Amino acid sequence: MVSRRSVLRTVPLAAAALTTVPGHPRWLGESSASTDPVRVPPDPATVEAAATAVRGFTADLYRTLASTRAGENVVCAPYSVGLALAMTRAGAGSTTADEMDAVLHAPYPRPGALDSGLNTVDQMLAGRYRDGDGTRQPRLTTANALWTRSDLSLRPGFRDIVAGHYGAAPHPVDFRNAPEAARQEINTWVSDRTNAKIPELLLSGTVSPDTSLILTNAIYLMAAWKYPFTATATAVGPFTRDDGSVVDVPVMRGPFDRMGYLEGDGWRAVDVPYAGGELAMAIVLPTRDDLAAVEADLDVTWLSALLTGFRLVDVQLRLPRWTFRLPAELGAALGGLGMPTAFTSQADLTGMSTDPALCIDDVVHETFIAVDEKGTEAAAASAVIVRPPSIPQGPQFFVNRPFLYVIHDQLTGVPLFLGRVHDPLVTGPA
């Protein structure tokens, strides 16, 4: 990378867990600052446009990430990445802003509609899920914080947007004289809000004396199935990978209960509900070709049709148990999707601060998911690093070959986690 003059790192996180971290988090925008910022009231009229934007970005980012990992498991949390990029976009201008708007599928009028819509979606999700116990009702909470170099001067407009729409208050840290202490403080914040599933998001050396600002976003979810699988019914069964090889995996056997079912061109899907009936995992299984053929069609239209098209039927479900973790660098993917300028010396992030020349160096993302008889545990963390230039009556749904899955909110159609399972026995990248 070329030498640059100042550093901004924004860190979005998404997390899901089946145990509670006492006291964390309590609300979207929970910050490490002593006083939480006052949020802009939600505007329900902006929800559909924001949900469509999230689906569009989710489809694009997943398809790009999956295309580089043929024959491998994939998981990511584009909702989290999108929130962090949207906060970064609040400080962008000129070509940089235009490209970021396009990649984020930002609705018009830009940029205000995106900020307002994401603020409303997150407050709606928090209102329905933040007080859940994770058993009878999913618990979904989010938090944002703005970590700034002690002497950094933020532009009032940027400060107001990230505080009012994203709930992130400035938290001064001594990047210049104590970068390692700052890194550990941020990692502790991240670990606390991901149930320790992402214990060290920022590796040694990633925070340096010239770091200017880090934006953090965390999502925490714990969700039990509406119809839990019976653990004693789980048995080893065959799973055929796309290359034709067969592996024996633990297969959970579900009850004959009503859940969403949908058929499309070359695929069919079930929508497995979590407790409370408003959050679900859509599972897509190819019926003709391999999973890559389905993924090739995955765009905002396809994803929207999937998440809004289910009809309730009685389904006999068999689903493998799996655990997987994937770290990924997303800078190249995002540049390829249409925002290359943000990663160059021509980047315009002058809306953030009076400090000159901020540009994104890379976007690092890591996601963890575990699915068992009780429910789902998942965690994801992302860092946008900006450096200075320099049933018998119903269908049987036996998931015995590679499949796609989407954890999503059923009311808004907002996808939270998206992935594929090529081999349920693989727990991480080779």
C-alpha positions, 0 to 999 in steps of 0.5 A: 500500500502507498504511504498515506497521511491519516487512518480511519478504521470502521469496524462493523460487527454482527453476532448471534449467541445462545447465552447472555452477556450480562448488561451487553448490549442494551440498544442499537447505538450503545456506546462506550461514551458516558452519555448515549446520543439521542437517536433520530425518531424512526420513520416507518415510511423509509423501511421498505426502501432500506430493506430493499437496499440491504437485500441488494447489497447482501446479494452482491457481496455474497455472490462476489465472496462465494465466487472466489471460494468454489467448493467451499463453505461460505458465511458472511453478515452483509447487514453488518458490513453495510451499516459500517459502510453507511456510517463511513459514507456519511463522511464521503463526498464527490465520486467516493460518495457516488460509488458508495451509494451505488454499492450500498443500493442507497435509495433516493434522496441520497444520502439522507434516505439511507441514513433514515431507513437504516436507523428505522430498520434497526430501531424496529428490530431492536423494539421487537427483539432487544428484550427477548430471552433467546428461548421464547423470543429471539434476542437481537441487539445492536451497538455502535461506537465512534473511537477517535484519536484524542486530538481529532477534530470531527466535522459537526455534520458527520458527528450528528449523522453517526450519533443521530442515525447510528447512535455512535458517540465519540470516544477519545482514545490515545491512538498516537501514544498508546495504540496497543492499549487502544487496540485491546480496549476495542477488542474487549468491546467487540468480544463482550458484544459477540459473546467472545466469539470474535475475541481479537478482531483487530490483530497486533499491528492493525492499530498504529500511532497514525490511526485517526478513527475507528467506527464499531458496530455490533449485532448480538443474536440468540435464537432458539428454533420454534420447533426444536429438533429432538437430540436423540433423533439425530443420526449420522447420514450421507451428504453428497458434495458437489464433486460427487463425494459423500461424507457422513454427517450428523443429521437432525430430524425435525417434527412434522410442523408448518413452516414456509415452503417455496419452489423456484426454477431449479431450487426449492426452499423452506423457511425454518422459524425461530421462537417467536415466529418473526425470525427465520432461516431460509434454506435453499436446496438445488433440485436440478444443477449444483448450488453454483447455478442457483447462486448465479441468479442470486440478486436483489430481485431473487432474494426479495422473491425468496424472502417474501414468497413462502407459503405455510405447509407441513414439512418433514425436515432433515438438516445437518448440524454444522459449525463454521468460521470464515475470515475474509478480506473484502476490500477487493470485492467492494472495489470490484462491486463499484467503489474503487475510489474509496481505496485510493489516494483520490478518496474523498472522506473529507466530510469526516474530519478536518484532517486531510486525506482519509482513504480505505485501506481494506475491509476485513470481515470474520463470521462464525455460525453454529447450528444445532438441535436447539437453535443458532449461534453466530457472530461476525465482525468487520473492519473497514480500515482507512489509511492515509495515502501512502411431512406425508401430506406435505413435502419432505425436505432432506438437506443432503447436498450443498445448500444456501441459507439466509437468516432474516427478519420476516416482517421487513425481509431484511437478511442478517446472515447469508451463507452456504454449506458445501460440507457440514464437517468443515469448520473453517477455511483450508 
